Amino acid sequence: MASQTALNPPRGECRQCWRHAYDSREAHAHLGPREDCPACVDHMVHGHPDQMIVR
């Protein structure tokens, strides 16, 4: 289960990036060793979708 910190990003932060940073093991459990998370890579390449930013 995700921690309260992981589930409550501050204003201006991306919800997905915040969760992946503060609950990395759970968010990336489906990946193999040394495998990049497709969702994280997408955010690094294309930026953060506006609807995912905490207002």
N, C-alpha and C positions, 0 to 999 in steps of 0.2 A: 504494500500500500504506500502511496506517495506521502511524503512528509508535508506538514502544513506550510513550510517554507516553499517547497516545490509547487504547491497549489495556489499560492498567493503572491504572484509577482507584483512589484510596485508599479506605479504609473510610469508609462513610457517604455516598459519592457515588453518583449514578445512572450506571450504565454507559453508557446512551445519551446522556445530556446531556454526560458527560465526553468521549465520543468526538466528538460533534458540536462541542464547544467546541475540542478540541485537534486535530481533523482535519477542520475545517469544509469545506474545498474538496472533499475526497473524499466526505464524508457528504452534502453538498448539491449535488453535481455534476448531479443530475437536475433541478434547479430552474432556472427562468428568472431573469433579472435582476429583482430586487425581489420575488421570489416567496417567501412564507413556507413554511418546512418544516412539513408537516402533523404530523410526529412531534414536533417541538419545540413547536408550538402546543398539541398534545394534552397534553403534559407541563405546560405553563404553565397550562392551564385546569383539568385534572383531577388534577394532581399526578403523582408518580412511583410507578409500580407497585412494590409491596414487593419482588417478586422481582428487580427491576433494581438494587436498592440493594446495594452491596458490604458484606458482613458480615465 
